[in-house]
């Protein structure tokens, strides 16, 4: 597939049809209205609780994963959120304002990957839920993460944020960071192939995942919040109350805008 030309664009200047002309849209495109029905997943439903949860929030760039995780982190302060945007903000605060994000994107995602693997491998020390940001469009990496989490004692749950092509592109503009066109095309093409499979998996064999949910932005927020709030309240054997208290995440600070 020919990738879109690498050039700046804005919703008001370029029609949505032109921006997505070379990308195959997901069918159907689900609306964000709370009353909309979605195939394969009732809402909100907390799956059976067999251990501390690792909730992976997936979706293409611009789907709203960081916004969702930030909101859930505020609503459920006992949760631990792993989001590359926090690394981005910390690095941006230490660099001149004229340095573009693309110059240190590799460091942001590298730090996020290392932190995620370290947390998952360490395993749950308390009942605190772990929320992980991931595009989840790479099936091998997605399955490996689920298998690793289950092997280390987590109950892995996948929540994929389902948005239209136009909403994903506009979401990147809203956040002020646009993924390179060639890279976004690859994410979107993988998502168009995997979306119907993940929707079917919601009612069938889930592999390493305890539950799989494919939901619009609004419903994904409600579902992740519900999953985090209903995390098992029992501290694993051998972990004292003091340790449980020490695992409570610090409130994210925003010393500067990036």
C-alpha positions in Angstrom: 0.0 0.0 0.0 1.2 3.5 -0.8 1.6 5.5 2.3 0.3 9.0 2.6 2.7 11.9 1.8 4.5 13.2 4.8 3.0 16.7 5.2 1.2 18.6 7.9 -2.5 18.6 7.8 -5.4 20.1 9.8 -9.1 19.0 9.9 -10.2 22.4 8.7 -7.9 22.4 5.7 -8.1 18.9 4.5 -11.3 17.0 4.3 -11.5 13.8 6.4 -12.2 11.8 3.2 -8.9 12.9 1.7 -6.9 12.3 4.8 -8.1 8.7 5.0 -8.4 8.0 1.3 -5.6 5.5 1.3 -6.6 3.8 4.5 -9.3 1.2 4.7 -11.9 2.2 7.3 -12.9 -0.2 10.0 -16.5 -1.4 9.4 -18.6 -0.7 11.3 -17.3 2.6 12.8 -18.7 2.7 16.3 -20.1 6.0 17.7 -19.1 7.4 21.0 -22.6 8.0 22.3 -23.1 6.1 25.6 -26.3 4.6 24.3 -24.7 2.9 21.3 -24.7 -0.8 21.1 -21.5 -2.7 20.6 -21.1 -6.2 19.3 -19.5 -8.9 21.4 -19.2 -7.1 24.8 -21.9 -6.1 27.3 -21.1 -3.0 29.2 -19.8 -2.5 31.8 -19.1 -6.0 33.1 -16.3 -6.8 35.5 -14.9 -10.3 34.8 -14.3 -12.9 37.4 -11.6 -11.9 39.9 -9.0 -14.6 40.3 -6.0 -12.4 41.1 -4.7 -8.8 40.9 -5.5 -7.5 37.4 -3.3 -6.2 34.7 -5.5 -4.2 32.4 -4.0 -3.4 29.0 -5.6 -0.4 27.2 -5.0 -0.8 23.5 -5.9 1.2 20.4 -4.4 2.9 17.4 -2.5 6.2 17.9 -5.0 8.9 18.6 -7.6 6.6 20.0 -7.5 8.3 23.4 -5.6 5.8 25.5 -3.5 8.3 27.5 -6.6 10.5 28.2 -8.5 7.4 29.4 -5.7 6.2 31.7 -5.2 9.7 33.1 -8.9 9.8 34.0 -9.0 6.4 35.5 -5.8 7.2 37.5 -7.7 10.1 39.1 -10.9 8.2 39.6 -9.2 5.1 41.1 -6.1 6.4 42.9 -5.2 3.0 44.2 -4.3 1.9 40.6 -0.8 1.9 39.1 -0.8 3.5 35.6 2.0 2.8 33.1 1.8 5.3 30.3 4.6 6.5 28.0 3.1 10.0 28.1 4.4 10.4 31.7 8.0 9.7 30.5 7.4 12.2 27.6 6.4 14.9 30.0 9.4 14.3 32.3 11.8 14.4 29.4 10.2 17.4 27.8 10.6 19.4 31.1 14.4 18.8 30.9 14.8 19.8 27.2 14.6 23.2 25.4 11.1 23.8 24.1 12.3 23.8 20.5 13.3 20.1 20.6 10.6 18.2 18.7 9.1 15.1 20.3 10.3 13.0 17.4 13.9 13.5 18.5 13.3 11.6 21.8 10.3 9.4 20.9 12.6 6.4 21.0 13.6 7.1 24.5 10.0 7.6 25.7 8.8 4.3 24.3 12.0 2.5 25.4 11.6 3.6 29.0 7.9 2.6 28.9 8.7 -0.9 27.5 11.4 -1.5 30.2 9.1 -0.2 33.0 6.2 -2.4 31.7 8.2 -5.6 31.5 9.8 -5.0 34.9 6.5 -4.4 36.6 4.9 -7.5 35.0 7.8 -9.7 35.7 8.0 -8.6 39.3 4.4 -9.9 39.6 1.6 -8.5 41.9 2.8 -7.6 45.4 -0.6 -6.4 46.5 -4.1 -6.2 45.1 -3.4 -2.9 43.4 -4.5 -3.1 39.7 -1.9 -2.4 37.0 -3.1 -0.4 34.0 -0.8 -0.6 30.9 -0.8 1.6 27.8 -0.2 -0.3 24.5 -1.3 0.0 20.9 -2.1 -3.8 21.0 -2.0 -3.8 17.2 0.9 -6.2 17.1 -0.6 -9.7 17.8 2.7 -11.4 18.7 3.6 -8.7 21.3 0.1 -8.6 22.6 0.0 -12.3 23.2 3.5 -12.4 24.7 2.5 -9.7 27.2 -0.7 -11.6 28.2 1.2 -14.9 28.6 4.0 -13.2 30.6 1.4 -11.5 32.9 -0.5 -14.7 33.5 2.8 -16.6 34.2 3.7 -14.0 36.8 0.4 -14.2 38.7 -1.7 -11.4 37.1 -5.2 -11.7 35.7 -4.7 -10.0 32.3 -7.6 -8.2 30.7 -7.5 -6.4 27.3 -9.7 -3.4 26.6 -9.3 -2.1 23.0 -10.5 1.4 22.3 -12.4 1.3 19.0 -12.5 4.6 17.0 -13.1 5.6 13.4 -10.2 6.6 11.1 -11.2 10.3 11.3 -11.4 10.3 15.1 -7.9 8.7 15.3 -6.4 11.3 13.1 -8.1 14.1 14.8 -7.1 12.7 18.2 -3.5 13.0 17.2 -4.0 16.6 16.2 -5.8 17.4 19.5 -2.9 16.0 21.5 -0.4 17.9 19.4 1.7 14.8 18.4 1.1 13.3 15.0 2.5 9.8 14.2 4.4 9.6 11.0 2.0 8.7 8.2 3.8 5.5 7.2 3.8 4.3 10.8 0.2 5.1 11.3 -0.8 3.2 8.2 0.8 0.1 9.6 -1.0 0.5 12.9 -4.3 1.1 11.1 -4.0 -1.8 8.7 -3.2 -4.2 11.5 -6.1 -2.9 13.4 -8.6 -3.4 10.5 -7.5 -7.0 10.3 -7.5 -7.7 14.1 -10.7 -5.8 15.1 -13.2 -8.4 13.9 -11.0 -11.2 15.5 -10.9 -9.4 18.8 -14.6 -8.8 18.7 -15.2 -12.5 18.1 -12.7 -13.4 20.8 -14.8 -11.5 23.3 -17.3 -14.4 23.2 -14.9 -17.2 22.6 -11.4 -18.5 23.3 -9.3 -15.6 24.7 -5.9 -17.2 24.8 -3.9 -15.7 27.7 -6.6 -13.0 28.4 -9.3 -13.5 31.0 -11.5 -11.1 29.1 -11.3 -9.1 25.9 -13.4 -5.9 25.3 -13.7 -3.9 22.1 -15.4 -0.6 23.0 -15.8 3.0 22.0 -14.0 5.7 23.9 -16.9 6.5 26.3 -17.6 2.8 27.0 -13.9 1.9 27.3 -13.5 4.6 30.0 -16.5 3.2 32.0 -15.2 -0.4 31.6 -11.6 0.2 32.6 -12.8 2.3 35.6 -15.1 -0.5 36.6 -12.4 -3.1 36.2 -10.0 -1.1 38.3 -12.5 -0.4 41.0 -13.6 -4.0 41.4 -10.0 -5.3 41.6 -9.6 -8.0 44.2 -9.3 -6.5 47.7 -7.3 -9.4 49.1 -3.6 -8.8 49.6 -1.6 -11.9 48.4 -0.2 -14.1 51.1 3.1 -13.0 52.5 2.5 -9.3 51.9 1.8 -7.2 54.9 -0.3 -4.1 55.2 2.7 -1.9 55.2 3.8 -3.2 51.8 0.3 -2.7 50.5 0.4 0.9 51.5 3.8 1.4 49.9 2.5 0.3 46.6 -0.1 3.1 46.3 1.0 5.3 43.4 1.9 8.9 43.9 -0.3 11.4 42.3 1.1 12.4 38.9 2.6 15.8 39.0 2.5 18.2 36.1 5.4 20.6 36.8 5.4 22.0 33.2 3.4 21.8 30.1 4.8 19.8 27.1 
